[in-house]
Amino acid sequence: MADARRGTLIAALGRAHYVRYDESTATALEQGAELLLDRWHGDLRRLRDEAGGEPERIGELLREFPRIGPVGAGIFRREAQAVWPSLRPYFDERALVEARVLGLPGEPDGLAALVGPGEQAWLAAALTRASLVHVGVG
């Protein structure tokens, strides 16, 4: 990202149908790449280490990136728990509500007990996708 030319970023955003906000999104991507390089030397594991592996602190640091809010930080934590054990188990509120709808445990530890540690990210993502079907997005 840091080495990409601005025109290349904008063209890629256009191909992804991100045309309405392509300029501002390109700027946010450039700023995010700069932050990652300057503060964590291009390695998100350093962000995790700065946070002491604490899930809430990881979320706070992620929100320092332009355009990353609580939802984006949660998506990152959901997916990264597959490779960062300190994030496990992570199920956001949407996944927990869907679990209850499906008759599954409605708290992170109960859901985590249903699958192996390496499968918790998969289960969290599946519950999120299932919830989108229920609200007509999927």
C-alpha positions as CSV (number, residue, x, y, z in Angstrom):
1,M,0.0,0.0,0.0
2,A,2.7,2.4,0.9
3,D,4.4,2.0,-2.4
4,A,1.2,2.0,-4.5
5,R,0.7,5.1,-6.7
6,R,-2.4,7.1,-5.9
7,G,-3.8,6.6,-9.3
8,T,-3.4,2.8,-8.9
9,L,-5.3,2.9,-5.6
10,I,-8.1,4.9,-7.1
11,A,-8.4,2.7,-10.2
12,A,-8.5,-0.4,-7.9
13,L,-11.2,1.2,-5.8
14,G,-13.2,2.0,-9.0
15,R,-13.0,-1.6,-10.1
16,A,-14.4,-2.6,-6.7
17,H,-17.3,-0.2,-7.3
18,Y,-16.0,2.1,-4.6
19,V,-16.3,5.1,-6.9
20,R,-18.2,7.5,-4.7
21,Y,-15.5,7.7,-2.1
22,D,-12.5,6.7,-4.1
23,E,-10.4,9.8,-3.4
24,S,-11.0,9.9,0.4
25,T,-10.7,6.1,0.7
26,A,-7.3,6.3,-1.2
27,T,-6.2,8.9,1.3
28,A,-7.3,6.8,4.3
29,L,-5.4,3.7,2.8
30,E,-2.3,5.8,2.3
31,Q,-2.5,7.2,5.9
32,G,-3.1,3.7,7.3
33,A,-0.1,2.3,5.5
34,E,2.0,5.2,6.8
35,L,0.8,4.6,10.4
36,L,1.6,0.9,10.1
37,L,5.0,1.5,8.8
38,D,6.0,4.3,11.1
39,R,4.6,2.9,14.3
40,W,4.8,-0.8,13.9
41,H,7.4,-1.1,11.1
42,G,4.8,-2.8,8.8
43,D,4.1,-5.6,11.2
44,L,0.7,-5.9,12.9
45,R,2.2,-8.4,15.3
46,R,4.0,-5.4,16.8
47,L,0.6,-3.7,17.4
48,R,-0.5,-6.9,19.2
49,D,2.7,-6.8,21.3
50,E,2.2,-3.1,22.1
51,A,-1.3,-4.0,23.4
52,G,0.2,-6.8,25.5
53,G,-2.1,-9.2,23.6
54,E,-5.1,-7.7,25.4
55,P,-8.1,-7.9,23.1
56,E,-9.6,-4.6,24.1
57,R,-6.4,-2.7,23.7
58,I,-5.8,-4.4,20.3
59,G,-9.2,-3.0,19.3
60,E,-8.3,0.5,20.6
61,L,-5.0,0.5,18.6
62,L,-6.8,-0.7,15.4
63,R,-9.2,2.2,15.7
64,E,-6.3,4.6,15.3
65,F,-6.2,3.6,11.7
66,P,-8.3,6.0,9.5
67,R,-11.8,4.8,8.9
68,I,-11.5,1.8,11.3
69,G,-14.2,2.0,14.0
70,P,-15.5,-0.5,16.5
71,V,-17.1,-2.7,13.8
72,G,-13.9,-2.8,11.6
73,A,-11.8,-3.5,14.7
74,G,-14.2,-6.3,15.7
75,I,-14.0,-7.8,12.2
76,F,-10.2,-7.8,12.4
77,R,-10.3,-9.4,15.9
78,R,-12.9,-12.0,14.7
79,E,-10.6,-13.1,11.8
80,A,-7.2,-12.7,13.6
81,Q,-8.2,-15.0,16.4
82,A,-7.4,-17.8,14.0
83,V,-3.7,-16.9,14.3
84,W,-3.6,-14.8,17.5
85,P,-4.7,-17.1,20.4
86,S,-4.8,-14.1,22.8
87,L,-8.0,-12.9,21.0
88,R,-9.9,-16.1,21.6
89,P,-12.7,-16.5,22.0
90,Y,-14.0,-13.5,20.1
91,F,-17.7,-13.3,19.2
92,D,-19.2,-9.9,18.6
93,E,-22.7,-9.1,19.7
94,R,-24.2,-9.9,16.2
95,A,-22.7,-13.4,16.4
96,L,-23.9,-13.9,20.0
97,V,-27.4,-12.8,19.1
98,E,-27.4,-15.2,16.1
99,A,-26.1,-18.0,18.3
100,R,-29.1,-17.5,20.6
101,V,-31.5,-17.4,17.7
102,L,-30.1,-20.8,16.5
103,G,-30.4,-22.3,20.0
104,L,-26.6,-22.3,20.6
105,P,-24.9,-20.9,23.7
106,G,-25.1,-17.1,23.8
107,E,-21.8,-16.3,25.4
108,P,-18.2,-16.6,24.0
109,D,-17.0,-19.3,26.3
110,G,-20.0,-21.5,25.6
111,L,-19.6,-21.1,21.8
112,A,-15.9,-21.7,22.0
113,A,-16.5,-25.0,23.8
114,L,-18.4,-26.2,20.7
115,V,-15.4,-26.1,18.4
116,G,-11.6,-26.4,18.6
117,P,-9.5,-23.3,19.2
118,G,-8.5,-23.1,15.5
119,E,-12.2,-23.1,14.5
120,Q,-13.5,-20.3,16.7
121,A,-12.8,-17.7,14.0
122,W,-14.7,-19.9,11.5
123,L,-17.7,-20.2,13.8
124,A,-17.8,-16.5,14.6
125,A,-17.7,-15.7,10.9
126,A,-20.4,-18.3,10.1
127,L,-22.7,-16.8,12.8
128,T,-22.2,-13.3,11.4
129,R,-23.0,-14.5,7.9
130,A,-26.1,-16.3,9.1
131,S,-27.3,-13.2,10.9
132,L,-27.0,-11.2,7.6
133,V,-29.3,-13.7,5.9
134,H,-31.9,-13.1,8.7
135,V,-31.8,-9.4,8.1
136,G,-31.9,-9.8,4.3
137,V,-28.4,-8.7,3.5
138,G,-26.9,-12.1,2.5
